[in-house]
Amino acid sequence: MLKLLRKLAVEHCPTCNEIIQSQHSSICYTRACPHGHYTEETYSHLGVRIVYKK
């Protein structure tokens, strides 16, 4: 049961199904596919989310 919950919590790239990697800095939170298919930048202090899809 716990393995199923962990699997559902991990996000995958919609194109290649690889696990999305994330990085955090003081300015933005970035999540990206390791192959460059999907990138999401979140600027919480501005209330802006930018999604790049190839």
PLY file of the C-alpha trace (Angstrom):
ply
format ascii 1.0
element vertex 54
property float x
property float y
property float z
element edge 53
property int vertex1
property int vertex2
end_header
0.00 0.00 0.00
2.81 2.41 0.90
4.64 1.66 -2.37
1.50 2.53 -4.33
1.17 5.89 -2.55
4.81 6.73 -3.21
4.43 5.82 -6.88
1.39 8.10 -7.20
3.22 10.99 -5.50
6.14 10.94 -7.98
5.49 13.01 -11.09
6.52 11.86 -14.55
7.16 13.63 -17.86
4.03 13.48 -20.07
6.16 12.72 -23.17
8.79 10.15 -22.13
7.50 9.06 -18.68
10.83 9.83 -16.94
10.75 11.08 -13.35
10.60 14.88 -13.11
13.63 16.40 -11.33
13.27 19.50 -9.19
15.54 22.29 -8.00
14.86 25.16 -5.64
16.52 28.54 -5.30
15.57 31.65 -3.35
13.87 33.06 -6.46
12.14 30.13 -8.15
11.24 26.45 -7.95
12.10 24.52 -11.14
10.88 21.08 -12.20
12.17 19.55 -15.42
12.38 16.37 -17.46
15.99 15.12 -17.71
15.60 14.96 -21.52
14.23 18.50 -21.85
10.66 17.66 -22.88
9.01 19.52 -19.98
10.11 22.41 -17.76
8.07 24.26 -15.15
9.23 27.36 -13.29
7.26 28.66 -10.29
7.85 32.12 -8.86
5.75 32.00 -5.69
6.47 35.57 -4.58
5.04 36.80 -7.91
2.28 34.21 -8.13
3.52 33.11 -11.58
3.93 29.62 -13.03
5.55 29.12 -16.46
5.37 25.76 -18.26
7.56 24.95 -21.29
6.65 21.89 -23.36
8.47 20.62 -26.46
0 1
1 2
2 3
3 4
4 5
5 6
6 7
7 8
8 9
9 10
10 11
11 12
12 13
13 14
14 15
15 16
16 17
17 18
18 19
19 20
20 21
21 22
22 23
23 24
24 25
25 26
26 27
27 28
28 29
29 30
30 31
31 32
32 33
33 34
34 35
35 36
36 37
37 38
38 39
39 40
40 41
41 42
42 43
43 44
44 45
45 46
46 47
47 48
48 49
49 50
50 51
51 52
52 53
